[in-house]
């Protein structure tokens, strides 16, 4: 233990000489870049790819049909892929950069609210969480929302301490972008509103956002005229209502289709949340425990980070108990604030001991770190290998071949997975209108499959799950037509999928 203490002490000496944001940002960048392209795109990322490679006009039609809440992110990714391409690494790179910036901003926020040591340990702990890697390696909006949540909170603290229109304008831009990228993240405004009101009512010191060297005097009477902080905050959130409000209303009309797989929230969902957002039950439990110690240590200075964790969770849970909305990953943006509280607890002990805790969190999360680089599916024991299925078809494909998917309207997006990995797949023989023309995530299929299959000699059938007799797994008129016209020549079971080559008798 003596050698470990000496090495961590030396590491601390080096860290003290660097800007507070640098080490957390570099560590996050290194961790999220490791194995960035190892896990193939999973179903949600395939939806991102499908949307991002459409024109802005096609994206507008898509938003009118489904997934309006993610529309601004898709538009952003459209611009990104136009410049950098649509490889797995290119699609995930914005999330890597966002998590890297989030870690650096978190360290700065911790230094502003508490002290330098707290910010540094908060950022380092955030960097080693499996959840930071999971959502920092995903072509979805959660990493961007995390970054914007920390940025908006940092700008709020800055504006409350030294109120100017320029600082409030920066805050307005950040929270508006946050709402456009991830509507659920607007629940963070409840925490911001609480701090703003308390700063007016009792002063920034009581709200926990006053500078340590220039505390603001406490208000003497609760009926005193509101100062400019409250009005400027109200003005700052007006663009959120104007821009994100219509998006929220449109998304509300699509909820039954967009979230038809989500159940109502239950109390045990709250206990599972730390493991869900941290992507490790052990690390999530450790984070909650250390964060609780940090909240106790900070006292009133804990108001902002504690409310930034609890209020979004409680608001989403309350809504999710009535309407199916509870999805743990929607709350990833609260993790940095839990890390800030944990950083404050670690700052109270010797630096070597604090670094040991950070290293321990990293070591405890290693199994999950390794697993998420194999697949992003959940559970991870049930991966879906689109690439392997595409290779089977690519290796055996002949001119004139066709492909059929079952089920078509599935969140597994069988057609998108094969198309992404194959590039030039066989003709999708049953499609009458593709997903782009429909303004949807799914294509429309022929209502009379027997007629649409006429003239096709070989069909590649792709079905979900493992099936010894894949034709028997196709329901309805599509299955009847395939069974009447084709026989199974060969079957290739692959993780999560089965590929079969069907031929007409006599061919």
ABEGO torsion letter per residue (X at the ends): XAAAAAAAAAAAAAAAABBAAAAAAAAAAAAAABGAAABBBBAAAAAAAAAAABBAAAAAAAAAABGAAAAAAAAAAAAAAAAAEABAAAAAAAAAAAAAAAAAAAAAAAAAABBAAAAAAAAAAAAABAAAAAAAABBBAAAAAAAAAAAAAAAAAAAAABBBAAAAAAAAAAAAAAAAABAAAAAAAAAAAAAAAAAAAAEAAAAGABBAABBBBBBABAABBBBAAAAAAAAAAAAAAAAAAAAAAAAAAAAAAAAAABBBBBAAAAAAAAAAAAGBAAAAAAAAAAAAAAAAAAEAAAAAAAAAAAAAAAAAAAAAAABBABBAAAAAAAAAAAAAAAAAAAAABBAAAAAAAAAAAAAAAAAAAAAAAABABOBAABBBBAAAAAAAAAAABBBGBBBBBOBABBAAGAAAAAAAAAGBBBBBAABABBAAAAGBABBBBBABAAAAABGBABBBBBBBEBBABAAAABBEAAAAAAAAABBBABBBBBBGBBBBBBBBBGX
